[in-house]
Amino acid sequence: MDERALTERLITYDTSTPDGIRACAGFVKGWLESREIDVHDGTFGELPVLTATIGPATGPTLVFHGHLDVVPGHPEQFTPRIEGDRLYGRGAYDMKGGLAAMMCALRDLCDQDAVRVRFTCVPDEESEDIDTRSVDEIVRGGFSADFAITGEPTDLHVGVQAKGVLAFRLHVHGRSAHGSTPWLGDNAVLKAIDVFRRIESLPFSRESSELFDRPSVNLGRIHGGDALNKVPDLCTMVVDIRYLPNQDPGHILEQIRSIPDIEVMRTFTRVPAYVPRSNPYVIALVSAVGRLTEGESMSVGRDGASDAVSFLQAGIPAVEFGPAGAGHHGPDEWVSISSLARYRQALCDFVTGLPVALERPEGLRAVEGGLA
């Protein structure tokens, strides 16, 4: 089975649901085991977490990291279709295409005996449970390496930075009145919209960095009012800010709390991902990718948060690197079929080229990246 056919098969599982995740994980486990790759089948909560290792017990160690889960889609999105070079379907780009190519690359690399490759497939990258992640538990449990690649879609560029997350729930307070006399009250729902517009225009929202034009601010949820004939006196909003590597989430919260008549009830932060371009493993990966693509292969900033942070916080340099496509989380998500083959080849070339790179006088050591 090639990477395109494997991607099509993975798309058919509705992995926005626990049952779909379990079924898909069973298929992935069986696919790898049928190719003589031993798989450890663990759990996180009630969901499966798969890990596998190939290569020697000593020498440089790499991680291939992917996720099974997708955001919800329409039923027809779980029936893959092909138009030219585009393979459409929920998760095609984020990230079942990348996962399929990683699985194929793992099989391609089974016979090499110089580099240890550790594969992990998690079920909760898209989860709204922002406090705990399976990859955090995996890393804390000793899943160590010299370098990690998470296969998020990057259009065959090496993502050396990703924005951080500042998510919070806030209450906007108003004053109730009868619905027939709204001028006697202070509508909290209408105020909440004004509050969000103010957040969008605060000073932090106009800042930029080397790889990002600006942070992003999204109103994810809003709820207010408890009766048709009553002016609502309370509105709750959930706001998702993806802040820049050079920004301090504490300073952002200070600006938000300066807005009157609001109360920040709960916050969650996840630090940005950052690996220097001079990291030798990054250089080696970029070199492998550059032989298969045209143009610049490095220095991509990712707007979304990254599971690479879990590795970085453990002192393991990590990047995002995945195939080309578009439309993730949208109605017309697709992945480039030709990029899947190049992605698979780039992973293989990166691994097989490491022994030669290690023979250079300066060597390849994980001397930069990570927070440890």
N, C-alpha and C positions, 0 to 999 in steps of 0.2 A: 504494500500500500504506500503510495507516495504522499507527499505533504498536502497536496490538493484534496485527494480523496479522503485522507484522514481528517482534514478540516471540515469537509462536508459532513462526515459522520459525527463529529463533535457538535456541529451546529444543530443537528437533529434533536439533541437533548435540551430540554427547557431547564437550563441550570439557573434560572431565577428562583427556582423552588427547591426545597430540601430533597424531595424525592428525585427530581431531575439531577441534582448534584450527586446523589448517591449512585444513581444508575450510570452516570457519565464516569464517575470515579471507578466504578467496577469495570467499565469498558477499558479505560486507560490502564488500569492495573493488569487486566487480562492481555491487552495488546503488548505491553512491555514484557510480561512474563512469557508470552509465547515466543518472544525473541531472546529468551534466556537472560533477561535482566531481572534480578531479584528486587522485589518491591516490598517495602515495609508499609503496612496499612494501619495508620494510626487514626485518632479522632481528635477533634477539637469541639467540645460541646457534643452535639449529636451529628456532626458532619465529618466526612472522611478527609484525612490528610495523607497524601502519598509522598514517600521519599524513596530514592534509589541511588545507588552508587556504582560507578564503573571505574576501572583503572586501578593503579597500584595504591597501596596503603601509604606510601611515602611520596615525596615530591610535591610540586605545586598543586593546589586544590582550588577548583572553580565550582561555582554554584550556577545552575540553570534554574531559574525560579519562574513559575507561571501560576495562573489561577483558572479554575474551572467556571466560576460563577459569572453571570451576566446580569445586567439590569433587565427588568421585565420588558417583553416585546409582544407584538401581536402574533397570533397563532401562525400566520403565514410566514413570519420571519424565521421560524424554526424549520422551514423547508428551504434548503439552499438552492440557489439558482445561479447560473453562469451567464454573463453577457460579455463576450470578448475576454479580456484579461481580468475582469472583475468577478469575484465570487461574493454574492450577496447573502446576508443572513445575520441574525442576531448573534453577536460575539465574533463574527468573522474577523474583524479588525481588533477587537478588544475582548479577549485576546486568544481565541481558539485557533486562529491561523498561526500565531507565534508559538502557541503551545504544541500544535501538531508538528511544526518544523523542529522544535526543540526535541520532541520525542523521536523524530526520525534521525536527527543529528546524534542523539544519545546512542541509538542503534548503530549508526555509522562509525562511532568512536569506540565501540566495545573492544576492538582488537588492539587498540593502541595501549602501550604500557608505560607511558612516561608522565601522564597527567591524570590526576584524580578528578573526576567530574561527579558532583553531587546534584541530583535532580530533586526538586520539590514542587508539588502541585497542591495549591491551597484552595479552600472552598469559600473564602469570605473577603476577598479583596474589595468587592463592591458593597459589602455589608454596611448597614447604617449603625451597627453597634460600634461606635467610635472609641470605646474605652479599651477593648481587647481585640487582638488580632492573632490568628493562628501562627503567622510567620514570626511574631514576637516570641511566642512560646517555643517555636522550633529553634530559633537562634539561642534563646536562653537555655534550652536543653542540650546545647553543645554542637549544634549544626554549624561548625566553623569552616572557614575557607580563607584563601588569600585574596579572592576577588569574586564578586557576584554579578550576574546579569539577570535582570528581571525583564521578561519579554513583552513589556507594554509597547504599544504601537508608536514607533518613532520615525517611520518612513525611511528605514535603513540608515538613520543617523544615530550617533552615540549620545545619549542624553546625560550630560554631566551635571545638570542642575534640575531641580523640580521645586515648585513653590511649596511653601508650608501651608498648613491649615489652621485657621482660627474660626471655629464654629461656635455659635452661642444662641441661646434662647433669651429673648427679652420680653418684658411686659410693658405695654404702653397704656398709661392710665388716662381715662377721660371722666366724664360725669354723666350719669344716667338721667333720662327724662322720658316722658311719654312719646311714643313714636309719632303722634300727631303734632307735636310741638318740638321738633328737633332743635330749634333755635334756643331752647331753654337748657339743652344739654351740651356736652362736649364729646363728639363721636370719636371713640378710641380707634375704630377701624380706619376712619379717614385720617386721623392723626398718625396712625402707624405707617400709612403710605408716605406721608410727609417725612416721617422719621427715616424711612428707608432712603428716600431721595437725599436727605441730609447726610446719611452715612456715605452714600455714593459720591458726595462732593467734599468730604472731609480731606484735609491735606494729605493724608497717607495715600489716598486713592489716585493722586496725581504724581506719585513718585515712580521712578523707573530704576532699572539696574542693567548690568552688562548684557544680559540675555533676555530681559523682559521689558516690554513697553510700560506695563502697569500691573498692579494687582487686579484680581477679579473680585467682584462683589455680587452675590446672588441671594435673592429672597427665596428660600427653599420652601417655607411653609408659612401660612398666616391663618389665624383663627380668632374670631371675635364675635361677640353677640350671643345672647341666650334666649331671645324672644323676638318675634316679628315686630311687635308693637312697642319696642323699647330701644332707646338710644344706648348702644353698647358703651359700658364704662371701662372695659378691659379688652385689650387685644394682645395676643401672643404671636410673636414672629420668631422664626428660626432663620438666621442669616449665616451664610457660608462665605467666608473671605479666604481667598488663596493669596497669601502675602509673599513678598519677595525675599530672597535670601539675605538682603541687606536691611530688612525691616525687623523691628522689635514688636511682637504681638502685644506686649504690655503697653507700649506707647499707643498702639492702635486702639486698645480698649480704653485708655485714658481719653482719647478724642471722642469715642462713642459715648462714654459716660457723661461727657459734658453737655449732651443733649438733654433738655428738660423733660420731665414727666415720663421718664423711662426707668426701668429697673432691669439690669442684666442678671438673669437668674442662674444660668449655668453656662460654662464655657468648656471648650475642648481645643487643645492645640496639638499640632504635629509638626515637628521641625522641618525646615526645607532640606532637600537632598543636595549635597554638594561634594563633588570630587574634582580636584585640580586637573586641568588638562595635561599637566606634566606627569601625572601618575603613570608609571611604566606599563601597567596592565592596560590602561586606557590607550596608551600609544600603540601597544601591540594589537588591540582590538581594532582601532581605527585603521591601522595598516592593513589588516585582513579585510576589512570592509571596503577600503579604498580600492583594492584590486578588483572589486566586483561592481562598483558603482562609479558614477561620474559626479564631480563637484565635491564640496566640503562634506566630510563625514562626521566631524566633531562639533562640539560647542552648541549643542541644542539644549534649550531650556524647555521643560515640560510644565504646562499650565496646571495639570492635575497633580494631586499628591501621589506619593510613590511608596510602595512597600520596600523600596531600596533603603529607606530610612531605617528600617529594622536591622539591616545588616550594618549600615553606617554607625548606628549607635553602639554596636558591638565591636567597632573598630575594623570592620570588613569593608574595604572600598567597594562600592556598588554603583552600577549605572543602569539606565533603561536603554534597551535596544530591541527593536522589533521591526516587523515588515511594514510595507507601504499600504495605504488605503485611505479611507475617510468615513465619516458619518457615524463614529462610535456613539452609542447611546441614542442615536436617531433612527428614523424610519427606514433609511436607505443605507445602512451600514454595509461596507464592502472592503475586501482585502484584495490586493493585486496578486494574482496567481503566480506571475513570474517573480515577484519579490519574495514569495515564500521559498522558492528554490534558491534564490540568492542568499536569503537569510540563513537557510539550512547550511549552505556551503560556507558562508562567512563564519558561522559557529565552528564548523569542522576545521576550517583553515586556521582559526584563532587557536584552537586547542592543539592541533598538530604542529603549529609553528612555534609554540612556546618553548620546547626544548632547545631549538636553535637560538631563540632570543635569549635564553638563559646562559648560553655559552659566550655571550658578549662580555667584554671586560667589566662593564658597569653592572651587568646582571639585571634581572627583573625581580624587584622586591616590592612588596606592598608597603612602601615607605610614606605614602601620602593618602589622604582620604580617611573617612571614618572619624569618630569623635573620641575614641579611646586613646 
